Amino acid sequence: MNENWNLRLKECREKKGYTLKDLESISKLDMSQQSIIKYEKGEVFPRINVLEKMCKIYGTTIEYILYGKSFLEIKFITLHL
């Protein structure tokens, strides 16, 4: 996992134009603004099911959040090591 996962998480939220309050009000996530702040600061890592939901809302992938690359890029790099 890349050390900047939390910054990519915040970047994706901001690109979609969501505020912390917007995400809190989306019932699919069922999380507080405080939780989101902790994720975006890198203090706490979200549960995988929460991360999956956030990625769907942001229109991105878990691979991008964790590694800064798409699944295909990761697969290519792995195959050529």
C-alpha positions, 0 to 999 in steps of 0.5 A: 500500500502506498503511503499517500492513500489518505490524500487520494481518498480526499482528492477523490471526494473533492473532485466529486465536489462532496463536502464531509457533511454530504458524505455523512448524509449519504445513508449508504456509508453510515459514517460520521464526519469525524470518521471521514476526517480520520480516514483523510488524515491517515489516522485510521484505515476504513473497513474494506466494505466502507472503502468499497462504498466510498470508491463507488461514490467517488467513481474510482477503484480501491487499487487507485486509492491504495496504490495510485494505480489502476488494477491493470497497471498493477497487474502489468507491473506484477507480471513483469517483475 
